[in-house]
Amino acid sequence: MFYRQAAMFIGYLLDKDTKKFKTFLLSVETGKNFEKSFFCAYGSSVQKMWRKFMQQQKRISV
């Protein structure tokens, strides 16, 4: 279940903004801190984006 949820979250991030996702991914690949890279790319923490993702999933399932 975790892997499916993670895959769906990645899809959500890609759909939201492909350019930001690439920026984040390249930053992590160069060895930069995951959390800082995510925040620099998305302007939000992983936790906040996860909550937005979960809210969207609840709207879809209703």
Distance bins in CASP14 RR format, pairs under 12 A and 6 or more apart:
PFRMAT RR
TARGET T0000
AUTHOR 0000-0000-0000
RMODE 2
METHOD distances of the structure
MODEL  1
1 7 0 0 0 0 0 1 0 0 0 0 0
1 8 0 0 0 0 0 1 0 0 0 0 0
2 8 0 0 0 0 0 1 0 0 0 0 0
2 9 0 0 0 0 0 1 0 0 0 0 0
3 9 0 0 0 0 0 1 0 0 0 0 0
3 10 0 0 0 0 0 1 0 0 0 0 0
4 10 0 0 0 0 0 1 0 0 0 0 0
4 11 0 0 0 0 0 1 0 0 0 0 0
4 57 0 0 0 0 0 1 0 0 0 0 0
5 11 0 0 0 0 0 1 0 0 0 0 0
5 12 0 0 0 0 0 1 0 0 0 0 0
5 50 0 0 0 0 1 0 0 0 0 0 0
5 53 0 0 0 0 1 0 0 0 0 0 0
5 54 0 0 0 0 1 0 0 0 0 0 0
5 57 0 0 0 0 1 0 0 0 0 0 0
6 12 0 0 0 0 0 1 0 0 0 0 0
6 13 0 0 0 0 0 1 0 0 0 0 0
6 46 0 0 0 0 0 1 0 0 0 0 0
6 50 0 0 0 0 0 1 0 0 0 0 0
6 53 0 0 0 0 0 1 0 0 0 0 0
7 13 0 0 0 0 0 1 0 0 0 0 0
7 14 0 0 0 0 0 1 0 0 0 0 0
7 53 0 0 0 0 0 1 0 0 0 0 0
8 14 0 0 0 0 0 1 0 0 0 0 0
8 15 0 0 0 0 0 1 0 0 0 0 0
8 50 0 0 0 0 0 1 0 0 0 0 0
8 53 1 0 0 1 0 0 0 0 0 0 0
8 54 0 0 0 0 0 1 0 0 0 0 0
8 56 0 0 0 0 0 1 0 0 0 0 0
8 57 1 0 0 1 0 0 0 0 0 0 0
8 60 0 0 0 0 0 1 0 0 0 0 0
9 15 0 0 0 0 0 1 0 0 0 0 0
9 16 0 0 0 0 0 1 0 0 0 0 0
9 21 0 0 0 0 0 1 0 0 0 0 0
9 38 0 0 0 0 0 1 0 0 0 0 0
9 46 0 0 0 0 1 0 0 0 0 0 0
9 47 0 0 0 0 0 1 0 0 0 0 0
9 49 0 0 0 0 1 0 0 0 0 0 0
9 50 1 0 0 1 0 0 0 0 0 0 0
9 51 0 0 0 0 0 1 0 0 0 0 0
9 52 0 0 0 0 0 1 0 0 0 0 0
9 53 1 0 1 0 0 0 0 0 0 0 0
9 54 0 0 0 0 1 0 0 0 0 0 0
9 56 0 0 0 0 0 1 0 0 0 0 0
9 57 0 0 0 0 1 0 0 0 0 0 0
10 16 0 0 0 0 0 1 0 0 0 0 0
10 18 0 0 0 0 0 1 0 0 0 0 0
10 21 0 0 0 0 1 0 0 0 0 0 0
10 24 0 0 0 0 0 1 0 0 0 0 0
10 25 0 0 0 0 1 0 0 0 0 0 0
10 46 0 0 0 0 0 1 0 0 0 0 0
10 49 0 0 0 0 0 1 0 0 0 0 0
10 50 0 0 0 0 0 1 0 0 0 0 0
10 53 0 0 0 0 1 0 0 0 0 0 0
11 17 0 0 0 0 0 1 0 0 0 0 0
11 18 0 0 0 0 0 1 0 0 0 0 0
11 21 0 0 0 0 1 0 0 0 0 0 0
11 49 0 0 0 0 0 1 0 0 0 0 0
11 53 0 0 0 0 1 0 0 0 0 0 0
11 56 0 0 0 0 0 1 0 0 0 0 0
11 57 0 0 0 0 0 1 0 0 0 0 0
12 18 0 0 0 0 0 1 0 0 0 0 0
12 20 0 0 0 0 0 1 0 0 0 0 0
12 21 0 0 0 0 1 0 0 0 0 0 0
12 42 0 0 0 0 0 1 0 0 0 0 0
12 46 0 0 0 0 0 1 0 0 0 0 0
12 49 0 0 0 0 1 0 0 0 0 0 0
12 50 0 0 0 0 1 0 0 0 0 0 0
12 51 0 0 0 0 0 1 0 0 0 0 0
12 52 0 0 0 0 1 0 0 0 0 0 0
12 53 1 0 1 0 0 0 0 0 0 0 0
12 54 0 0 0 0 1 0 0 0 0 0 0
12 55 0 0 0 0 0 1 0 0 0 0 0
12 56 1 0 0 1 0 0 0 0 0 0 0
12 57 0 0 0 0 1 0 0 0 0 0 0
12 60 0 0 0 0 0 1 0 0 0 0 0
13 19 0 0 0 0 0 1 0 0 0 0 0
13 20 1 0 0 1 0 0 0 0 0 0 0
13 21 1 0 1 0 0 0 0 0 0 0 0
13 22 0 0 0 0 0 1 0 0 0 0 0
13 23 0 0 0 0 0 1 0 0 0 0 0
13 24 1 0 0 1 0 0 0 0 0 0 0
13 25 0 0 0 0 1 0 0 0 0 0 0
13 38 0 0 0 0 1 0 0 0 0 0 0
13 41 0 0 0 0 1 0 0 0 0 0 0
13 42 1 0 0 1 0 0 0 0 0 0 0
13 44 0 0 0 0 0 1 0 0 0 0 0
13 46 0 0 0 0 1 0 0 0 0 0 0
13 49 1 0 0 1 0 0 0 0 0 0 0
13 50 0 0 0 0 0 1 0 0 0 0 0
13 52 0 0 0 0 0 1 0 0 0 0 0
13 53 0 0 0 0 1 0 0 0 0 0 0
13 56 0 0 0 0 0 1 0 0 0 0 0
14 20 0 0 0 0 1 0 0 0 0 0 0
14 21 1 0 1 0 0 0 0 0 0 0 0
14 22 0 0 0 0 1 0 0 0 0 0 0
14 24 0 0 0 0 0 1 0 0 0 0 0
14 25 0 0 0 0 1 0 0 0 0 0 0
14 42 0 0 0 0 0 1 0 0 0 0 0
14 53 0 0 0 0 0 1 0 0 0 0 0
15 21 0 0 0 0 1 0 0 0 0 0 0
15 53 0 0 0 0 0 1 0 0 0 0 0
15 56 0 0 0 0 0 1 0 0 0 0 0
16 24 0 0 0 0 0 1 0 0 0 0 0
16 41 0 0 0 0 0 1 0 0 0 0 0
16 42 0 0 0 0 1 0 0 0 0 0 0
16 43 0 0 0 0 0 1 0 0 0 0 0
16 44 0 0 0 0 0 1 0 0 0 0 0
16 49 0 0 0 0 1 0 0 0 0 0 0
16 52 0 0 0 0 1 0 0 0 0 0 0
16 53 0 0 0 0 1 0 0 0 0 0 0
16 56 0 0 0 0 1 0 0 0 0 0 0
17 23 0 0 0 0 1 0 0 0 0 0 0
17 24 0 0 0 0 1 0 0 0 0 0 0
17 41 0 0 0 0 1 0 0 0 0 0 0
17 42 1 0 0 1 0 0 0 0 0 0 0
17 43 0 0 0 0 0 1 0 0 0 0 0
17 44 0 0 0 0 0 1 0 0 0 0 0
17 49 0 0 0 0 0 1 0 0 0 0 0
18 24 0 0 0 0 0 1 0 0 0 0 0
18 25 0 0 0 0 0 1 0 0 0 0 0
18 41 0 0 0 0 0 1 0 0 0 0 0
19 25 0 0 0 0 0 1 0 0 0 0 0
19 26 0 0 0 0 0 1 0 0 0 0 0
19 41 0 0 0 0 1 0 0 0 0 0 0
19 42 0 0 0 0 0 1 0 0 0 0 0
20 26 0 0 0 0 0 1 0 0 0 0 0
20 27 0 0 0 0 0 1 0 0 0 0 0
20 37 0 0 0 0 0 1 0 0 0 0 0
20 38 0 0 0 0 1 0 0 0 0 0 0
20 39 0 0 0 0 0 1 0 0 0 0 0
20 40 0 0 0 0 1 0 0 0 0 0 0
20 41 1 0 1 0 0 0 0 0 0 0 0
20 42 1 0 1 0 0 0 0 0 0 0 0
20 43 0 0 0 0 1 0 0 0 0 0 0
20 44 0 0 0 0 0 1 0 0 0 0 0
20 49 0 0 0 0 0 1 0 0 0 0 0
21 27 0 0 0 0 0 1 0 0 0 0 0
21 28 0 0 0 0 0 1 0 0 0 0 0
21 37 0 0 0 0 0 1 0 0 0 0 0
21 38 0 0 0 0 1 0 0 0 0 0 0
21 41 1 0 0 1 0 0 0 0 0 0 0
21 42 0 0 0 0 1 0 0 0 0 0 0
21 49 0 0 0 0 0 1 0 0 0 0 0
22 28 0 0 0 0 0 1 0 0 0 0 0
22 29 0 0 0 0 0 1 0 0 0 0 0
22 37 0 0 0 0 0 1 0 0 0 0 0
22 41 0 0 0 0 1 0 0 0 0 0 0
22 42 0 0 0 0 0 1 0 0 0 0 0
23 29 0 0 0 0 0 1 0 0 0 0 0
23 30 0 0 0 0 0 1 0 0 0 0 0
23 32 0 0 0 0 0 1 0 0 0 0 0
23 37 0 0 0 0 1 0 0 0 0 0 0
23 38 0 0 0 0 1 0 0 0 0 0 0
23 39 0 0 0 0 0 1 0 0 0 0 0
23 40 1 0 0 1 0 0 0 0 0 0 0
23 41 1 0 1 0 0 0 0 0 0 0 0
23 42 0 0 0 0 1 0 0 0 0 0 0
23 43 0 0 0 0 0 1 0 0 0 0 0
24 30 0 0 0 0 0 1 0 0 0 0 0
24 32 0 0 0 0 1 0 0 0 0 0 0
24 33 0 0 0 0 0 1 0 0 0 0 0
24 34 0 0 0 0 1 0 0 0 0 0 0
24 35 0 0 0 0 0 1 0 0 0 0 0
24 36 0 0 0 0 0 1 0 0 0 0 0
24 37 1 0 1 0 0 0 0 0 0 0 0
24 38 1 0 1 0 0 0 0 0 0 0 0
24 39 0 0 0 0 1 0 0 0 0 0 0
24 40 1 0 0 1 0 0 0 0 0 0 0
24 41 1 1 0 0 0 0 0 0 0 0 0
24 42 1 0 0 1 0 0 0 0 0 0 0
24 43 0 0 0 0 0 1 0 0 0 0 0
24 44 0 0 0 0 0 1 0 0 0 0 0
24 46 0 0 0 0 0 1 0 0 0 0 0
24 49 0 0 0 0 0 1 0 0 0 0 0
25 31 0 0 0 0 0 1 0 0 0 0 0
25 32 0 0 0 0 0 1 0 0 0 0 0
25 34 0 0 0 0 0 1 0 0 0 0 0
25 37 0 0 0 0 1 0 0 0 0 0 0
25 38 0 0 0 0 1 0 0 0 0 0 0
25 41 0 0 0 0 1 0 0 0 0 0 0
25 42 0 0 0 0 0 1 0 0 0 0 0
26 32 0 0 0 0 1 0 0 0 0 0 0
26 37 0 0 0 0 1 0 0 0 0 0 0
26 40 0 0 0 0 0 1 0 0 0 0 0
26 41 0 0 0 0 1 0 0 0 0 0 0
27 33 0 0 0 0 1 0 0 0 0 0 0
27 34 0 0 0 0 1 0 0 0 0 0 0
27 35 0 0 0 0 0 1 0 0 0 0 0
27 36 0 0 0 0 1 0 0 0 0 0 0
27 37 1 1 0 0 0 0 0 0 0 0 0
27 38 0 0 0 0 1 0 0 0 0 0 0
27 39 0 0 0 0 0 1 0 0 0 0 0
27 40 1 0 0 1 0 0 0 0 0 0 0
27 41 1 0 0 1 0 0 0 0 0 0 0
27 42 0 0 0 0 0 1 0 0 0 0 0
28 34 1 0 1 0 0 0 0 0 0 0 0
28 35 0 0 0 0 0 1 0 0 0 0 0
28 36 0 0 0 0 1 0 0 0 0 0 0
28 37 1 0 1 0 0 0 0 0 0 0 0
28 38 0 0 0 0 1 0 0 0 0 0 0
28 39 0 0 0 0 0 1 0 0 0 0 0
28 40 0 0 0 0 0 1 0 0 0 0 0
28 41 0 0 0 0 1 0 0 0 0 0 0
28 46 0 0 0 0 0 1 0 0 0 0 0
29 37 0 0 0 0 1 0 0 0 0 0 0
30 36 0 0 0 0 0 1 0 0 0 0 0
30 37 0 0 0 0 1 0 0 0 0 0 0
31 37 0 0 0 0 1 0 0 0 0 0 0
32 38 0 0 0 0 0 1 0 0 0 0 0
32 39 0 0 0 0 0 1 0 0 0 0 0
32 40 0 0 0 0 1 0 0 0 0 0 0
32 41 0 0 0 0 0 1 0 0 0 0 0
33 39 0 0 0 0 1 0 0 0 0 0 0
33 40 0 0 0 0 1 0 0 0 0 0 0
33 46 0 0 0 0 0 1 0 0 0 0 0
34 40 0 0 0 0 0 1 0 0 0 0 0
34 41 0 0 0 0 0 1 0 0 0 0 0
34 45 0 0 0 0 0 1 0 0 0 0 0
34 46 0 0 0 0 1 0 0 0 0 0 0
35 41 0 0 0 0 0 1 0 0 0 0 0
35 42 0 0 0 0 0 1 0 0 0 0 0
35 43 0 0 0 0 0 1 0 0 0 0 0
35 44 0 0 0 0 0 1 0 0 0 0 0
35 45 1 0 0 1 0 0 0 0 0 0 0
35 46 1 0 0 1 0 0 0 0 0 0 0
35 47 0 0 0 0 1 0 0 0 0 0 0
35 48 0 0 0 0 0 1 0 0 0 0 0
35 49 0 0 0 0 0 1 0 0 0 0 0
36 42 0 0 0 0 0 1 0 0 0 0 0
36 43 0 0 0 0 0 1 0 0 0 0 0
36 45 0 0 0 0 0 1 0 0 0 0 0
36 46 0 0 0 0 0 1 0 0 0 0 0
37 43 0 0 0 0 0 1 0 0 0 0 0
37 45 0 0 0 0 0 1 0 0 0 0 0
37 46 0 0 0 0 0 1 0 0 0 0 0
38 44 1 0 0 1 0 0 0 0 0 0 0
38 45 1 0 0 1 0 0 0 0 0 0 0
38 46 1 0 1 0 0 0 0 0 0 0 0
38 47 0 0 0 0 1 0 0 0 0 0 0
38 48 0 0 0 0 0 1 0 0 0 0 0
38 49 1 0 0 1 0 0 0 0 0 0 0
38 50 0 0 0 0 0 1 0 0 0 0 0
39 45 1 0 0 1 0 0 0 0 0 0 0
39 46 0 0 0 0 1 0 0 0 0 0 0
39 47 0 0 0 0 0 1 0 0 0 0 0
39 48 0 0 0 0 1 0 0 0 0 0 0
39 49 0 0 0 0 1 0 0 0 0 0 0
41 49 0 0 0 0 0 1 0 0 0 0 0
42 48 0 0 0 0 1 0 0 0 0 0 0
42 49 1 0 0 1 0 0 0 0 0 0 0
42 50 0 0 0 0 0 1 0 0 0 0 0
42 52 0 0 0 0 0 1 0 0 0 0 0
42 53 0 0 0 0 0 1 0 0 0 0 0
43 49 0 0 0 0 1 0 0 0 0 0 0
44 50 0 0 0 0 1 0 0 0 0 0 0
44 51 0 0 0 0 1 0 0 0 0 0 0
44 52 0 0 0 0 1 0 0 0 0 0 0
44 53 0 0 0 0 0 1 0 0 0 0 0
45 51 0 0 0 0 1 0 0 0 0 0 0
45 52 0 0 0 0 0 1 0 0 0 0 0
46 52 0 0 0 0 0 1 0 0 0 0 0
46 53 0 0 0 0 0 1 0 0 0 0 0
47 53 0 0 0 0 0 1 0 0 0 0 0
47 54 0 0 0 0 0 1 0 0 0 0 0
48 54 0 0 0 0 0 1 0 0 0 0 0
48 55 0 0 0 0 0 1 0 0 0 0 0
49 55 0 0 0 0 0 1 0 0 0 0 0
49 56 0 0 0 0 0 1 0 0 0 0 0
50 56 0 0 0 0 0 1 0 0 0 0 0
50 57 0 0 0 0 0 1 0 0 0 0 0
51 57 0 0 0 0 0 1 0 0 0 0 0
51 58 0 0 0 0 0 1 0 0 0 0 0
52 58 0 0 0 0 0 1 0 0 0 0 0
52 59 0 0 0 0 0 1 0 0 0 0 0
53 59 0 0 0 0 0 1 0 0 0 0 0
53 60 0 0 0 0 0 1 0 0 0 0 0
54 60 0 0 0 0 0 1 0 0 0 0 0
54 61 0 0 0 0 0 1 0 0 0 0 0
55 61 0 0 0 0 0 1 0 0 0 0 0
55 62 0 0 0 0 0 1 0 0 0 0 0
56 62 0 0 0 0 0 1 0 0 0 0 0
END
